[in-house]
Amino acid sequence: MAHNKIVELLGADAESLLTHQCQTISASSLHAPSPNHVDEVWAGSNRNIQTLRSIQTLLGHGRLANTGYVSILPVDQGIEHSAGASFAPNPIYFDPENIVKLAIEGGCNAVASTYGVLGSVARKYAHKIPFIVKINHNEFISYPNRFDQIMFGSIRDAWNMGATAVGATIYFGSEESHHQIIETAKAFEYAHELGMATVLWCYIRNNAFKKDGVDYHTSADLTAQANHLGVTIQADIIKQKLPTNNGGYNAINFGKTHKDVYGKLTTDHPIDLARYQVANCYMGRSGLINSGGESKGASDLSEAVTTAVINKRAGGMGLISGRKAFQKPMNEGIQLLNSIQDVYLDSGITLA
């Protein structure tokens, strides 16, 4: 059984989340995270030796070192959500060094941020914690806003600053997604050639994906297909939002799906929905990391631990949580990151 503190944070959902067993896609069919993930999963792939070393570097750092799981601090919100909206709650993070310090003190496997943030402190910190350089962004100052991602630098520049990996976002479903897919695929190819790992933010964006008051941007079937497209362009790790509903294809009445997706491969249980996301990451060959979401204040800790439990029991590789950690005093941010990591260190929390 899980540690008492975790049970307490899960609250009324503790029994459902900690005792559930998947009857949809069996745990035995997954490439579940393990200390031997690189040897068992990636060694037989087309990744070159330098890339294998970079993946192992990510998996071998921080409090979760050599468990097969990762805890990553992402702070690219200064562009995606504006610096004022992101850092006003805690202005110390206008200084990039504090972002890296939070990741180090918080025991993270890596820190993910922009060319500017990581480049400004690269000589001091690139050898102390793995860097994931976020290569594209929705600059979010053009009016009206668009669902687009544009490149902010070069893969060579990320490599020159000592990055272990690069990260990118694709807004699948948006009008601009075609060029994003092409640009990101080319960028990932070059990153692998230079020996860096690749992480893809696989997000759904289209106003038509909201229907009858329901937001299907986090539908299990749509997000899982985004994952499948992400691993197709050879992302080593997939970042995805935790599913909150299902049936996006049927509700919006587009694309192609199958009745067994809803009748056999998923249920309404959050772990089963996340398991379907893992299945679309080549049954876990590419690790699924779920995002922590926006900061809501007092409920952040319990929400983060709940997401971590769902991700771990579904077969995911970890959590990537930013705003819940950096939009509060640093000591509280460290506590939140450590609480997430404690879920993955707890041997009582197993695959469902």
C-alpha positions in Angstrom: 0.0 0.0 0.0 1.1 3.6 -0.7 2.7 5.8 2.0 0.2 7.3 4.3 1.0 10.9 3.2 0.1 9.9 -0.4 -3.1 8.3 0.7 -4.0 11.4 2.6 -3.4 13.7 -0.4 -5.5 11.5 -2.7 -8.4 11.9 -0.3 -11.7 10.3 -1.2 -10.2 9.0 -4.5 -7.4 7.0 -2.7 -9.1 3.6 -2.8 -10.2 3.9 -6.4 -6.8 5.1 -7.7 -4.7 2.8 -5.6 -6.6 -0.5 -5.9 -7.9 -0.3 -9.5 -6.8 -3.0 -11.9 -7.0 -2.4 -15.7 -9.2 -4.9 -17.5 -8.7 -3.1 -20.8 -5.0 -3.2 -22.0 -3.1 -5.5 -19.7 0.0 -4.3 -17.9 1.9 -7.3 -19.2 1.7 -5.9 -22.8 3.4 -2.6 -21.8 7.1 -1.6 -22.0 6.9 -0.3 -18.5 9.5 2.0 -17.1 12.4 0.2 -15.5 16.0 0.8 -14.5 17.0 -1.0 -17.8 14.7 1.1 -20.1 17.5 2.1 -22.5 18.9 -1.5 -22.8 15.5 -3.1 -23.1 13.7 -0.6 -25.3 16.0 1.8 -27.1 19.2 -0.3 -27.7 17.5 -2.1 -30.6 16.2 1.0 -32.2 17.7 3.4 -34.8 18.9 5.8 -32.2 22.6 6.3 -32.4 25.0 5.8 -29.5 25.2 9.4 -28.5 21.4 9.6 -28.3 21.2 6.5 -26.2 23.6 8.1 -23.8 21.5 11.3 -23.7 18.3 9.3 -22.9 20.2 7.5 -20.2 21.5 10.8 -18.8 17.9 12.0 -18.5 16.9 8.8 -16.7 20.0 8.8 -14.5 19.7 12.2 -12.8 17.9 13.5 -9.7 16.0 11.8 -7.0 14.5 9.4 -9.6 17.8 8.4 -11.0 17.9 4.9 -12.5 14.3 4.1 -11.7 13.0 4.4 -15.2 10.9 7.4 -14.2 11.4 11.1 -14.7 10.4 14.4 -12.9 11.0 17.4 -15.1 10.6 21.1 -14.4 9.3 23.0 -17.5 9.4 26.7 -17.5 8.7 28.0 -21.0 5.5 29.8 -19.9 7.2 33.2 -20.2 6.5 32.9 -23.9 3.5 30.6 -24.0 1.5 32.4 -21.3 3.4 35.8 -21.2 6.2 36.5 -18.7 3.9 38.8 -16.6 1.2 36.2 -16.2 3.7 33.5 -15.4 6.1 35.1 -13.1 4.1 37.9 -11.3 3.1 35.4 -8.6 6.8 34.9 -7.8 9.0 37.5 -9.5 12.3 35.7 -8.6 11.7 33.5 -11.7 12.2 36.4 -14.0 15.9 35.5 -13.4 16.6 32.3 -15.3 19.2 31.1 -12.7 16.4 30.6 -10.1 14.6 28.4 -12.6 17.6 26.1 -12.8 18.1 26.3 -9.1 14.6 25.1 -8.4 15.1 22.1 -10.7 18.3 21.2 -9.0 17.1 21.7 -5.4 13.8 20.0 -6.3 15.7 16.8 -7.4 14.5 16.9 -11.0 15.8 14.7 -13.8 16.0 17.8 -16.1 15.0 21.4 -16.6 13.1 22.3 -19.8 13.1 25.9 -20.9 13.7 28.4 -23.7 16.9 29.1 -25.6 17.2 32.4 -23.8 16.7 31.0 -20.3 19.1 28.1 -20.6 21.6 29.9 -22.8 22.0 32.6 -20.2 23.3 30.2 -17.6 24.5 27.3 -19.7 28.2 27.6 -18.9 27.4 27.5 -15.1 24.8 24.8 -15.1 24.7 22.6 -18.2 27.0 20.0 -16.6 25.0 20.0 -13.3 21.6 19.1 -14.6 20.4 17.9 -18.0 19.0 20.8 -20.2 15.9 20.3 -22.5 15.9 23.2 -24.8 12.4 24.1 -26.0 12.9 24.9 -29.7 9.4 26.4 -30.7 6.7 28.4 -29.1 3.4 30.1 -29.7 4.7 33.7 -29.2 1.2 34.7 -28.0 1.6 38.5 -28.6 0.2 38.6 -32.2 -3.4 39.7 -32.3 -5.6 37.9 -32.8 -4.0 34.8 -31.3 -3.3 31.8 -33.5 -2.7 28.2 -32.7 0.8 28.2 -34.1 4.3 27.2 -33.1 7.4 28.8 -34.6 11.1 28.0 -34.3 13.0 30.3 -31.9 16.5 29.0 -32.6 18.6 26.2 -34.1 19.2 22.7 -33.1 23.0 23.4 -33.4 22.6 26.2 -30.9 20.9 23.8 -28.4 23.7 21.4 -28.9 26.4 24.1 -28.4 24.9 25.1 -25.0 25.3 21.5 -23.9 21.7 20.4 -24.1 20.9 16.7 -23.4 17.6 17.0 -25.3 15.4 19.3 -27.3 11.6 19.7 -26.8 9.0 21.0 -29.2 5.2 21.5 -29.3 2.8 20.5 -32.1 -0.8 21.7 -32.0 -2.4 18.7 -33.6 -5.7 19.5 -35.2 -4.9 23.2 -35.8 -4.8 24.8 -39.3 -1.1 25.4 -38.8 -0.3 21.8 -37.7 1.0 20.7 -41.1 4.1 23.0 -41.0 4.6 22.3 -37.3 4.8 18.5 -38.0 7.2 19.0 -40.9 9.5 21.4 -39.1 9.6 19.4 -35.9 10.2 16.1 -37.7 13.2 17.7 -39.4 14.5 19.2 -36.2 14.2 15.9 -34.3 16.1 14.1 -37.0 18.9 16.6 -36.7 18.8 16.5 -32.9 19.2 12.7 -33.0 22.0 13.0 -35.5 23.8 15.2 -33.0 23.0 12.8 -30.2 20.3 14.7 -28.3 17.1 13.1 -27.0 13.7 14.5 -28.2 10.6 15.4 -26.2 7.3 16.3 -27.8 4.5 18.4 -26.3 1.6 16.6 -28.1 -1.3 19.1 -27.7 -4.7 19.3 -29.4 -5.9 22.7 -30.6 -9.0 23.5 -32.5 -12.0 25.5 -31.5 -14.3 22.9 -33.1 -13.1 20.4 -30.5 -15.4 22.0 -28.0 -19.0 20.9 -28.5 -22.2 21.1 -26.4 -20.4 22.5 -23.5 -17.8 19.7 -23.4 -14.1 20.4 -24.1 -12.6 17.4 -26.0 -9.1 18.8 -26.1 -8.3 16.4 -23.3 -10.3 13.5 -24.7 -8.5 10.2 -24.4 -9.1 9.2 -28.0 -7.9 12.5 -29.5 -4.9 12.9 -27.2 -3.9 9.3 -27.7 -3.9 9.8 -31.5 -1.7 12.9 -31.0 0.7 10.7 -29.1 0.7 8.2 -31.9 1.6 11.0 -34.4 4.3 12.2 -32.0 6.1 8.8 -31.7 5.8 8.5 -35.5 8.2 11.5 -35.9 10.5 9.7 -33.4 9.9 11.6 -30.1 11.7 9.7 -27.4 9.3 11.1 -24.7 5.8 12.3 -25.2 4.3 15.1 -23.0 0.5 15.0 -22.8 -2.3 16.4 -20.7 -4.1 13.8 -18.5 -7.3 12.8 -20.2 -10.5 14.1 -18.6 -13.1 12.6 -20.9 -13.4 10.4 -24.0 -15.3 10.1 -27.3 -14.0 13.2 -29.0 -14.1 11.5 -32.5 -17.7 10.6 -32.1 -18.9 13.8 -30.5 -17.3 16.0 -33.2 -18.1 13.5 -35.9 -14.8 13.5 -37.8 -11.8 11.3 -38.5 -11.8 7.6 -37.9 -12.1 5.5 -34.8 -13.5 2.1 -33.7 -16.2 1.0 -31.3 -13.7 -1.2 -29.4 -11.8 1.9 -28.4 -14.7 2.7 -26.1 -16.1 -0.7 -25.5 -12.9 -2.7 -24.8 -9.8 -0.5 -24.7 -11.1 2.2 -22.3 -13.5 2.7 -19.5 -14.4 5.9 -17.6 -11.7 5.3 -15.0 -8.9 7.8 -15.2 -6.2 5.1 -15.1 -7.8 3.3 -18.0 -8.0 6.5 -20.0 -4.3 7.2 -19.4 -3.5 3.6 -20.2 -4.9 4.2 -23.7 -2.5 7.2 -24.0 0.4 4.9 -23.1 -0.7 2.3 -25.6 -0.5 4.9 -28.3 3.1 5.7 -27.3 4.0 2.3 -28.8 2.9 0.5 -25.7 5.3 2.6 -23.6 8.4 2.3 -25.8 8.3 6.1 -25.9 7.7 7.3 -22.3 4.5 9.2 -21.5 4.9 12.1 -19.2 1.7 13.9 -18.1 1.7 17.7 -17.5 1.0 19.1 -14.1 -1.4 21.9 -15.3 -2.0 25.4 -14.0 -1.5 26.4 -10.4 -4.8 26.7 -8.5 -3.3 27.4 -5.1 -4.2 25.2 -2.1 -5.2 22.2 -4.2 -1.9 22.0 -6.2 -0.2 19.4 -4.0 -3.1 17.0 -4.0 -3.7 17.5 -7.7 0.0 16.9 -8.6 0.1 13.7 -6.5 -3.1 12.5 -8.0 -1.8 13.0 -11.6 1.4 11.2 -10.7 -0.5 8.2 -9.3 -2.6 8.0 -12.4 0.4 8.3 -14.7 2.4 5.7 -12.8 -0.3 3.1 -12.5 -1.3 3.6 -16.2 2.3 2.8 -17.3 3.6 6.3 -17.8 7.2 7.5 -17.3 6.6 10.5 -15.0 5.4 14.0 -14.6 6.4 17.4 -16.0 5.1 20.1 -13.7 5.9 23.8 -13.9 3.4 26.4 -12.7 2.4 24.4 -9.7 6.0 24.5 -8.6 7.4 27.9 -9.6 4.3 30.1 -8.9 4.9 29.8 -5.2 7.9 30.2 -2.7 10.8 28.1 -3.7 10.7 25.9 -0.6 7.1 25.1 -1.4 7.9 24.4 -5.0 10.7 22.0 -3.9 8.2 20.2 -1.6 5.7 19.8 -4.4 8.3 18.4 -6.8 9.6 16.0 -4.1 6.0 14.8 -3.4 5.6 14.0 -7.0 8.8 12.1 -7.0 7.8 10.2 -3.9 4.9 8.6 -5.8 7.4 7.1 -8.3 9.8 6.0 -5.5 6.9 4.3 -3.6 7.1 0.5 -4.3 3.6 0.1 -3.0 2.2 2.0 -6.1 2.3 -0.5 -8.9 1.0 -0.9 -12.5 -2.7 -1.3 -12.6 
